[in-house]
Amino acid sequence: MSQHNRRLVEKAGIDVEKLLDMLLKAAAAEFTTYYYYTVLRNHAAGMEGETIKEIIEDARLEDRNHFEALVPRIYELGGELPRDIVDFSKMAWCSDAYLPEEPTVEKILEVLLQAERCAVGVYTEICNYTFGKDPRTYDLALAILHEEIEHEAWFEELLTGKPSGHFRRTNPGESPFVSKFLR
């Protein structure tokens, strides 16, 4: 942890403990989303389900990347991940993306869309809190927000049939906006 960096962020008007709470809740949501998207992807079955598996996979891998990108910032600010995975998963900002009782493609897409809408709200809130005060966290949250908005657009387009203007990734999990934080 950099005490100097933490002091600069505090001096700019950020309550670092509040920010750490936000980042930990966001990281927990990304971690649990990765797990639940694995389950949802595997239940996207049949001819119709096969058409969405790759898109779920792109979002799933990018959510893992979001978790991996958030963790260093948490530690840079003096925070740490909980030692108990159950405690960590309970911190998640968003509700779990549970497999629906009747896992039809439409119901799976509804769960995915709700998860992405929550994520868009999470990163919008973090961006609003850090804008002009903590450029590093803001840049990270904005990069993740860009990808979450695309994920939301993918699932909304698949669910409603209305075009979103967004396309799948060339390579699964490439994280075009977040990849700079993963080097």
Backbone as numpy.savetxt, mean C-alpha at the origin, in Angstrom:
# Nx Ny Nz CAx CAy CAz Cx Cy Cz
19.16 5.05 13.43 18.33 6.24 13.43 19.20 7.49 13.43
18.78 8.46 12.68 19.49 9.73 12.64 18.77 10.73 13.55
19.37 11.03 14.68 18.78 12.02 15.59 18.69 13.38 14.90
19.70 13.66 14.07 19.71 14.93 13.34 18.50 15.02 12.42
18.24 13.96 11.65 17.11 13.95 10.73 15.80 14.09 11.50
15.68 13.38 12.60 14.46 13.45 13.40 14.24 14.88 13.92
15.31 15.51 14.39 15.18 16.89 14.90 14.76 17.85 13.78
15.29 17.67 12.59 14.90 18.53 11.47 13.41 18.38 11.14
12.94 17.15 11.16 11.53 16.89 10.88 10.67 17.51 11.99
11.08 17.35 13.24 10.35 17.96 14.35 10.36 19.48 14.26
11.53 20.03 13.93 11.66 21.48 13.81 10.74 22.04 12.71
10.48 21.24 11.69 9.60 21.66 10.60 8.12 21.61 11.00
7.83 21.09 12.20 6.45 21.08 12.67 5.76 19.73 12.64
6.52 18.67 12.45 5.94 17.33 12.42 6.05 16.71 13.81
4.97 16.13 14.28 4.99 15.31 15.49 5.48 13.93 15.04
6.75 13.62 15.32 7.36 12.41 14.80 6.66 11.16 15.33
6.21 11.18 16.55 5.50 10.00 17.08 4.19 9.77 16.31
3.49 10.85 16.00 2.27 10.72 15.20 2.61 10.19 13.80
3.66 10.72 13.20 4.07 10.27 11.88 4.48 8.80 11.91
5.23 8.41 12.93 5.62 7.00 13.05 4.39 6.10 13.18
3.41 6.55 13.93 2.17 5.78 14.06 1.51 5.63 12.69
1.47 6.70 11.92 0.87 6.65 10.58 1.65 5.68 9.70
2.98 5.78 9.72 3.81 4.93 8.87 3.72 3.46 9.28
3.68 3.20 10.58 3.55 1.81 11.04 2.19 1.22 10.64
1.14 2.01 10.76 -0.19 1.53 10.37 -0.25 1.29 8.86
0.41 2.15 8.09 0.46 1.98 6.64 1.26 0.72 6.29
2.40 0.53 6.95 3.24 -0.65 6.69 2.49 -1.92 7.05
1.77 -1.90 8.16 0.99 -3.08 8.56 -0.09 -3.38 7.53
-0.72 -2.34 7.01 -1.74 -2.54 5.98 -1.13 -3.14 4.72
0.05 -2.66 4.33 0.71 -3.21 3.14 1.09 -4.67 3.35
1.58 -4.98 4.54 2.00 -6.34 4.86 0.81 -7.30 4.82
-0.29 -6.91 5.46 -1.47 -7.79 5.46 -2.12 -7.85 4.08
-2.07 -6.76 3.36 -2.63 -6.76 2.00 -1.88 -7.74 1.12
-0.58 -7.77 1.24 0.22 -8.73 0.46 -0.28 -10.16 0.74
-0.50 -10.48 2.00 -0.99 -11.81 2.36 -2.39 -12.05 1.76
-3.30 -11.13 2.00 -4.68 -11.34 1.55 -4.79 -11.34 0.03
-3.98 -10.55 -0.65 -4.00 -10.58 -2.11 -3.49 -11.91 -2.63
-2.59 -12.55 -1.89 -2.14 -13.90 -2.26 -3.33 -14.85 -2.23
-4.12 -14.77 -1.18 -5.31 -15.63 -1.04 -6.32 -15.30 -2.14
-6.59 -14.01 -2.34 -7.57 -13.61 -3.36 -7.14 -14.03 -4.76
-5.87 -13.85 -5.06 -5.36 -14.24 -6.38 -5.57 -15.72 -6.61
-5.31 -16.53 -5.60 -5.45 -17.98 -5.76 -6.91 -18.41 -5.89
-7.83 -17.59 -5.43 -9.25 -17.92 -5.56 -9.90 -17.29 -6.79
-9.15 -16.55 -7.55 -9.65 -16.02 -8.82 -9.57 -17.17 -9.83
-10.60 -18.00 -9.81 -10.56 -19.26 -10.56 -11.47 -19.22 -11.78
-11.27 -20.21 -12.61 -12.08 -20.34 -13.81 -11.63 -19.39 -14.90
-12.34 -19.43 -16.02 -11.99 -18.60 -17.17 -11.97 -17.11 -16.80
-13.00 -16.67 -16.09 -13.09 -15.27 -15.70 -11.99 -14.90 -14.71
-11.72 -15.78 -13.76 -10.69 -15.52 -12.76 -9.30 -15.44 -13.36
-9.05 -16.26 -14.36 -7.73 -16.24 -15.01 -7.42 -14.88 -15.63
-8.46 -14.15 -16.02 -8.23 -12.86 -16.66 -7.75 -11.79 -15.69
-7.98 -12.01 -14.38 -7.57 -10.97 -13.42 -6.40 -11.38 -12.54
-5.97 -12.63 -12.59 -4.89 -13.09 -11.72 -3.62 -12.25 -11.86
-3.23 -11.96 -13.09 -1.99 -11.20 -13.31 -2.10 -9.78 -12.77
-3.28 -9.20 -12.85 -3.46 -7.84 -12.34 -3.41 -7.84 -10.82
-4.04 -8.83 -10.21 -3.94 -8.96 -8.75 -2.49 -9.16 -8.35
-1.76 -9.95 -9.14 -0.35 -10.21 -8.85 0.48 -8.93 -8.91
0.23 -8.09 -9.90 0.95 -6.81 -9.98 0.72 -5.99 -8.71
-0.55 -5.85 -8.31 -0.86 -5.06 -7.11 -0.27 -5.72 -5.87
-0.33 -7.03 -5.79 0.20 -7.77 -4.63 1.70 -7.53 -4.47
2.44 -7.68 -5.55 3.89 -7.49 -5.48 4.25 -6.04 -5.20
3.51 -5.12 -5.74 3.79 -3.70 -5.48 3.45 -3.34 -4.04
2.43 -3.95 -3.47 2.14 -3.69 -2.06 3.27 -4.22 -1.17
3.86 -5.34 -1.55 5.04 -5.81 -0.81 6.17 -4.79 -0.92
6.35 -4.24 -2.12 7.37 -3.20 -2.31 7.08 -1.98 -1.46
5.82 -1.63 -1.31 5.46 -0.48 -0.47 5.88 -0.74 0.97
5.61 -1.94 1.45 6.04 -2.32 2.80 7.56 -2.19 2.92
8.28 -2.76 1.95 9.75 -2.74 1.99 10.29 -1.31 1.93
9.60 -0.41 1.24 10.05 0.98 1.14 9.73 1.77 2.41
8.66 1.43 3.10 8.28 2.13 4.32 9.19 1.80 5.51
9.63 0.56 5.58 10.39 0.11 6.75 11.64 0.95 7.01
12.49 1.24 6.02 13.67 2.07 6.32 13.30 3.44 6.89
12.23 4.05 6.38 11.86 5.37 6.88 11.39 5.29 8.33
10.70 4.23 8.67 10.28 4.04 10.06 11.50 4.00 10.98
12.51 3.24 10.59 13.72 3.14 11.42 14.53 4.44 11.39
14.56 5.12 10.24 15.28 6.40 10.16 14.73 7.42 11.15
13.44 7.36 11.40 12.79 8.31 12.30 12.79 7.84 13.75
13.43 6.71 14.01 13.54 6.22 15.38 12.49 5.22 15.78
11.69 4.78 14.84 10.67 3.78 15.14 11.21 2.38 14.88
10.36 1.42 15.08 10.72 0.03 14.76 9.44 -0.77 14.58
9.58 -1.90 13.90 8.46 -2.79 13.71 8.20 -3.56 15.00
6.93 -3.84 15.30 6.64 -4.67 16.47 7.29 -6.04 16.33
7.64 -6.63 17.44 8.29 -7.95 17.41 7.29 -9.08 17.20
6.02 -8.81 17.44 4.98 -9.83 17.32 4.16 -9.54 16.06
4.10 -10.49 15.16 3.40 -10.30 13.89 1.89 -10.09 14.09
1.33 -10.70 15.11 -0.10 -10.52 15.38 -0.36 -9.08 15.80
0.49 -8.54 16.68 0.36 -7.14 17.07 0.49 -6.23 15.86
1.45 -6.55 15.00 1.67 -5.75 13.81 0.45 -5.78 12.90
-0.09 -6.95 12.64 -1.23 -7.02 11.72 -2.46 -6.30 12.29
-2.59 -6.28 13.60 -3.72 -5.58 14.22 -3.61 -4.07 14.08
-2.41 -3.57 13.79 -2.20 -2.13 13.64 -2.66 -1.60 12.28
-2.91 -2.49 11.34 -3.17 -2.09 9.95 -4.22 -0.99 9.85
-3.89 0.02 9.08 -4.75 1.19 8.90 -6.07 0.79 8.24
-6.00 -0.14 7.31 -7.18 -0.55 6.54 -7.68 -1.90 7.03
-8.95 -2.15 6.80 -9.52 -3.46 7.12 -8.87 -4.52 6.26
-8.81 -5.72 6.78 -8.24 -6.82 6.01 -9.07 -7.10 4.77
-8.40 -7.46 3.70 -9.05 -7.79 2.43 -9.40 -9.27 2.42
-10.35 -9.64 3.29 -10.73 -11.04 3.44 -11.32 -11.62 2.16
-11.14 -12.92 2.01 -11.78 -13.66 0.93 -13.28 -13.67 1.21
-14.10 -13.24 0.23 -15.55 -13.26 0.44 -16.08 -14.69 0.64
-17.19 -14.82 1.35 -17.79 -16.15 1.57 -18.06 -16.85 0.24
-18.57 -16.10 -0.72 -18.76 -16.62 -2.08 -17.72 -15.92 -2.96
-16.58 -16.56 -3.18 -15.49 -15.89 -3.89 -15.67 -15.82 -5.42
-16.72 -15.14 -5.84 -16.89 -14.91 -7.28 -15.91 -13.83 -7.70
-15.64 -13.76 -8.97 -14.72 -12.74 -9.48 -15.23 -11.35 -9.12
-16.51 -11.12 -9.26 -17.06 -9.80 -8.95 -16.86 -9.45 -7.47
-17.11 -10.39 -6.59 -16.94 -10.12 -5.16 -15.47 -9.94 -4.79
-14.60 -10.70 -5.43 -13.16 -10.52 -5.20 -12.74 -9.13 -5.65
-13.23 -8.70 -6.81 -12.90 -7.35 -7.30 -13.43 -6.27 -6.36
-14.59 -6.47 -5.78 -15.14 -5.50 -4.82 -14.22 -5.38 -3.61
-13.72 -6.51 -3.11 -12.80 -6.50 -1.96 -11.51 -5.77 -2.35
-10.99 -6.08 -3.52 -9.75 -5.44 -3.98 -9.94 -3.93 -4.13
-11.05 -3.52 -4.69 -11.32 -2.10 -4.89 -11.42 -1.37 -3.56
-12.11 -1.96 -2.59 -12.22 -1.32 -1.27 -10.85 -1.20 -0.62
-10.02 -2.22 -0.75 -8.67 -2.17 -0.17 -7.85 -1.04 -0.79
-7.94 -0.90 -2.09 -7.17 0.15 -2.77 -7.71 1.54 -2.44
-9.00 1.66 -2.30 -9.57 2.96 -1.91 -9.08 3.38 -0.53
-9.00 2.42 0.38 -8.47 2.73 1.71 -7.01 3.17 1.58
-6.22 2.45 0.80 -4.80 2.80 0.64 -4.63 4.20 0.05
-5.45 4.56 -0.90 -5.39 5.92 -1.48 -5.63 6.95 -0.38
-6.59 6.68 0.48 -6.87 7.59 1.60 -5.70 7.68 2.57
-5.08 6.55 2.87 -3.93 6.50 3.79 -2.80 7.40 3.29
-2.41 7.20 2.05 -1.25 7.94 1.54 -1.58 9.40 1.23
-2.83 9.68 0.93 -3.24 11.08 0.81 -3.08 11.78 2.15
-3.49 11.10 3.21 -3.37 11.68 4.56 -1.90 11.89 4.95
-1.06 10.92 4.66 0.37 11.06 4.99 0.99 12.19 4.16
0.62 12.27 2.88 1.13 13.37 2.05 0.68 14.72 2.60
-0.58 14.84 2.96 -1.09 16.10 3.51 -0.37 16.47 4.80
-0.04 15.49 5.62 0.61 15.75 6.89 2.07 16.17 6.72
2.75 15.61 5.73 4.19 15.86 5.57 4.54 16.91 4.52
3.57 17.34 3.73 3.85 18.29 2.65 4.53 19.55 3.18
5.65 19.89 2.58 6.38 21.09 2.94 7.13 21.01 4.26
7.08 19.85 4.92 7.73 19.73 6.23 8.72 18.57 6.30
8.42 17.49 5.64 9.28 16.30 5.66 9.36 15.78 4.23
10.28 16.33 3.44 10.33 15.98 2.02 10.58 14.49 1.75
11.37 13.84 2.57 11.67 12.42 2.32 10.42 11.56 2.51
9.73 11.75 3.61 8.51 10.96 3.84 7.44 11.33 2.83
7.33 12.62 2.52 6.35 13.06 1.53 6.61 12.40 0.18
7.87 12.41 -0.26 8.23 11.81 -1.56 7.89 10.33 -1.58
8.19 9.64 -0.50 7.88 8.21 -0.40 6.37 7.98 -0.44
5.62 8.71 0.36 4.17 8.55 0.41 3.53 8.91 -0.94
4.05 9.93 -1.59 3.52 10.32 -2.90 3.78 9.24 -3.94
4.96 8.63 -3.92 5.28 7.55 -4.85 4.33 6.37 -4.64
4.11 6.01 -3.39 3.19 4.92 -3.09 1.77 5.31 -3.51
1.37 6.55 -3.24 0.05 7.02 -3.63 -0.18 6.87 -5.13
0.82 7.23 -5.93 0.68 7.07 -7.39 0.34 5.63 -7.76
1.03 4.69 -7.15 0.77 3.29 -7.48 -0.57 2.81 -6.93
-0.95 3.26 -5.75 -2.24 2.86 -5.19 -3.40 3.40 -6.03
-3.25 4.60 -6.56 -4.29 5.16 -7.44 -4.42 4.31 -8.70
-3.29 3.87 -9.24 -3.35 2.99 -10.41 -4.01 1.66 -10.07
-3.68 1.08 -8.92 -4.31 -0.18 -8.52 -5.82 0.01 -8.40
-6.22 1.10 -7.77 -7.65 1.39 -7.63 -8.30 1.48 -9.01
-7.65 2.16 -9.94 -8.20 2.32 -11.29 -8.33 0.97 -12.00
-7.33 0.11 -11.83 -7.40 -1.23 -12.45 -8.64 -1.98 -11.99
-8.84 -2.04 -10.66 -9.93 -2.84 -10.13 -11.29 -2.20 -10.41
-11.34 -0.88 -10.39 -12.60 -0.21 -10.72 -12.96 -0.46 -12.18
-11.98 -0.40 -13.06 -12.24 -0.66 -14.48 -12.74 -2.09 -14.68
-12.10 -3.03 -14.03 -12.52 -4.43 -14.17 -13.92 -4.66 -13.60
-14.25 -3.96 -12.55 -15.54 -4.13 -11.90 -16.66 -3.42 -12.64
-16.38 -2.23 -13.16 -17.45 -1.42 -13.78 -17.46 -1.48 -15.30
-16.34 -1.86 -15.90 -16.26 -1.87 -17.36 -15.98 -0.50 -17.95
-15.79 0.50 -17.10 -15.49 1.86 -17.57 -13.97 2.01 -17.68
-13.47 2.57 -18.78 -12.03 2.67 -18.95 -11.36 3.59 -17.91
-10.17 3.21 -17.50 -9.44 3.99 -16.50 -8.26 4.74 -17.09
-7.82 4.31 -18.26 -6.64 4.94 -18.85 -5.34 4.41 -18.28
-5.42 3.42 -17.39 -4.22 2.84 -16.79 -4.00 1.44 -17.34
-2.74 1.05 -17.44 -2.40 -0.23 -18.00 -1.61 -1.06 -17.00
-1.63 -2.36 -17.21 -0.83 -3.28 -16.40 0.64 -2.96 -16.57
1.43 -3.48 -15.68 2.87 -3.31 -15.75 3.46 -4.23 -16.81
4.59 -3.83 -17.34 5.31 -4.69 -18.27 5.86 -5.90 -17.52
6.42 -5.65 -16.35 6.96 -6.72 -15.52 6.20 -6.73 -14.20
5.74 -7.90 -13.76 4.99 -7.96 -12.49 5.77 -7.34 -11.33
5.08 -6.50 -10.58 5.66 -5.90 -9.39 6.76 -4.90 -9.64
6.78 -4.27 -10.80 7.90 -3.37 -11.12 7.89 -2.06 -10.34
6.78 -1.65 -9.77 6.70 -0.44 -8.95 7.40 0.76 -9.60
6.83 1.29 -10.66 7.51 2.37 -11.38 7.80 3.61 -10.55
6.97 3.89 -9.55 7.19 5.09 -8.73 8.00 4.80 -7.46
7.83 3.62 -6.90 8.44 3.27 -5.62 9.82 2.64 -5.78
10.13 2.14 -6.96 11.39 1.40 -7.15 12.63 2.20 -6.74
12.58 3.51 -6.84 13.75 4.32 -6.45 14.04 4.23 -4.96
13.04 3.81 -4.17 13.25 3.66 -2.73 13.73 2.26 -2.34
13.79 1.38 -3.33 14.15 -0.02 -3.07 15.59 -0.34 -3.46
16.36 0.63 -3.81 17.73 0.38 -4.26 18.67 0.27 -3.11
